[in-house]
Amino acid sequence: MAAFYDFSVTSLQGEVVPLSTYAGKVVLVVNTASKCGFTPQYQGLQSLYDTYSEQGLVILGFPCNQFGQQEPGNSDAISEFCEINYGVNFPMFEKVNVKGADSHPLFAYLTDALPGLLGKNIKWNFTKFLIGRDGQPMKRYAPLTKPEALEADIQAALK
């Protein structure tokens, strides 16, 4: 079975990034969207990143258009939206599918490792997965869970 660090993803700038780049870090993987009711969570995610990145937290954002067509833009539009509206400077990646037969292998892996209320499915945008420094998926959070509610788990994972 593949491990978290075995995957590679493509940044919004088109660069292939092996997830092994983040070995030894605590990683929060989030499927995002620009036109979602949960979009303001970008602010909380950026706040977590600002607070904990120097201690080893990295947040990886994966735009997804599978839920209500809430991420219609191309990579340039997504990047501009995130930067202008929320000051996002954590790594953002190309739009991916996070559920179904065409789901990105990373999300197939994460939902297999950490099933949610809908089993191995993702219910909506802003589902979050916390990965430990050892690359092991630790915890999954529902879209309704605000980033600030993850702070205690992030602090524990960083120790």
C-alpha positions as CSV (number, residue, x, y, z in Angstrom):
1,M,0.0,0.0,0.0
2,A,1.2,3.5,-0.9
3,A,2.2,5.9,1.9
4,F,1.6,9.7,2.0
5,Y,5.1,10.5,1.0
6,D,4.9,8.3,-2.1
7,F,2.5,10.7,-3.9
8,S,3.4,13.6,-6.2
9,V,1.0,16.5,-6.8
10,T,1.1,19.5,-9.2
11,S,1.2,23.0,-7.9
12,L,-0.9,25.8,-9.3
13,Q,2.2,26.9,-11.2
14,G,2.4,23.6,-12.9
15,E,5.4,22.2,-10.9
16,V,5.3,18.5,-9.9
17,V,5.9,18.4,-6.1
18,P,6.7,15.0,-4.4
19,L,5.0,14.9,-1.1
20,S,8.3,13.6,0.3
21,T,9.3,17.3,0.2
22,Y,7.2,17.6,3.4
23,A,8.8,14.6,5.2
24,G,9.1,15.4,8.9
25,K,6.4,18.1,8.9
26,V,2.9,18.0,10.2
27,V,0.7,18.3,7.1
28,L,-2.9,19.5,6.8
29,V,-4.5,18.5,3.5
30,V,-7.6,20.5,2.6
31,N,-9.9,20.3,-0.5
32,T,-10.9,23.9,-1.2
33,A,-13.2,26.0,-3.3
34,S,-13.5,29.8,-4.0
35,K,-17.3,30.0,-4.2
36,C,-18.3,27.9,-1.2
37,G,-20.0,28.8,2.0
38,F,-16.9,27.5,3.8
39,T,-14.5,29.6,1.7
40,P,-13.9,32.0,4.6
41,Q,-12.0,29.1,6.2
42,Y,-9.1,30.2,4.1
43,Q,-8.6,32.9,6.7
44,G,-8.4,30.5,9.5
45,L,-6.1,28.1,7.6
46,Q,-3.8,31.0,6.8
47,S,-3.8,32.0,10.5
48,L,-2.8,28.4,11.5
49,Y,-0.1,28.4,8.9
50,D,1.2,31.8,10.1
51,T,1.3,30.6,13.7
52,Y,2.7,27.1,13.3
53,S,4.7,26.9,10.0
54,E,8.0,27.7,11.8
55,Q,7.3,24.8,14.1
56,G,6.8,22.4,11.2
57,L,3.2,22.8,10.0
58,V,2.4,22.9,6.3
59,I,-1.0,23.3,4.8
60,L,-1.7,21.9,1.3
61,G,-4.7,23.3,-0.5
62,F,-6.4,21.3,-3.3
63,P,-9.1,23.2,-5.2
64,C,-12.0,21.0,-6.2
65,N,-15.0,21.7,-8.5
66,Q,-17.0,18.5,-7.7
67,F,-19.3,20.1,-5.2
68,G,-21.8,22.6,-6.7
69,Q,-19.3,23.7,-9.3
70,Q,-17.8,26.0,-6.6
71,E,-14.3,26.1,-8.0
72,P,-14.8,27.0,-11.7
73,G,-11.6,29.0,-12.2
74,N,-8.3,28.0,-13.8
75,S,-5.1,27.9,-11.8
76,D,-4.3,31.6,-12.3
77,A,-7.8,32.6,-11.2
78,I,-7.6,30.4,-8.1
79,S,-4.2,31.6,-7.1
80,E,-5.2,35.3,-7.5
81,F,-8.4,34.8,-5.6
82,C,-6.7,33.1,-2.6
83,E,-3.9,35.7,-2.5
84,I,-6.0,38.8,-2.9
85,N,-8.9,37.8,-0.7
86,Y,-7.2,35.8,2.0
87,G,-3.5,36.4,1.8
88,V,-2.9,32.7,1.3
89,N,0.7,31.8,1.0
90,F,0.6,28.2,1.9
91,P,1.1,25.7,-1.0
92,M,-1.9,25.4,-3.3
93,F,-2.2,22.8,-6.0
94,E,-4.0,22.2,-9.3
95,K,-7.7,21.4,-9.2
96,V,-8.3,17.8,-8.4
97,N,-11.2,15.4,-8.0
98,V,-11.5,14.2,-4.5
99,K,-14.3,11.6,-4.9
100,G,-15.4,9.0,-7.4
101,A,-13.6,6.9,-9.9
102,D,-11.5,9.9,-11.1
103,S,-10.4,11.0,-7.6
104,H,-6.8,11.9,-7.2
105,P,-4.8,9.0,-5.8
106,L,-3.8,11.1,-2.8
107,F,-7.5,11.6,-1.8
108,A,-8.3,7.9,-2.5
109,Y,-5.4,7.1,-0.1
110,L,-6.6,9.6,2.5
111,T,-10.2,8.5,2.5
112,D,-9.2,4.9,2.6
113,A,-6.9,5.6,5.7
114,L,-9.5,7.9,7.4
115,P,-13.1,7.1,6.3
116,G,-15.7,9.6,7.3
117,L,-19.4,9.6,8.0
118,L,-20.0,8.7,4.3
119,G,-17.3,6.0,4.4
120,K,-14.6,6.5,1.9
121,N,-16.3,9.5,0.4
122,I,-15.8,13.2,0.9
123,K,-19.0,15.1,1.6
124,W,-18.1,18.6,0.6
125,N,-15.3,21.2,0.2
126,F,-13.0,22.0,3.1
127,T,-12.7,18.4,4.4
128,K,-9.4,18.3,6.2
129,F,-6.8,15.6,6.9
130,L,-4.1,15.9,9.5
131,I,-0.9,13.9,8.7
132,G,1.7,13.3,11.4
133,R,5.5,14.0,11.0
134,D,5.9,10.3,10.2
135,G,3.6,10.6,7.2
136,Q,0.8,8.7,8.9
137,P,-2.8,10.0,8.5
138,M,-3.9,11.0,12.0
139,K,-7.3,12.6,11.9
140,R,-10.1,13.7,9.5
141,Y,-12.2,16.8,10.0
142,A,-15.6,17.6,8.5
143,P,-16.1,20.7,6.3
144,L,-18.1,22.4,9.2
145,T,-15.0,22.1,11.5
146,K,-13.4,25.5,11.6
147,P,-9.6,25.6,11.3
148,E,-9.2,27.1,14.8
149,A,-10.8,23.9,16.2
150,L,-7.8,21.9,14.9
151,E,-5.3,23.9,16.9
152,A,-5.0,21.5,19.9
153,D,-4.5,18.5,17.5
154,I,-1.9,20.4,15.5
155,Q,0.0,21.5,18.7
156,A,0.0,17.8,19.8
157,A,1.2,16.6,16.4
158,L,4.0,19.2,16.4
159,K,5.4,18.0,19.7
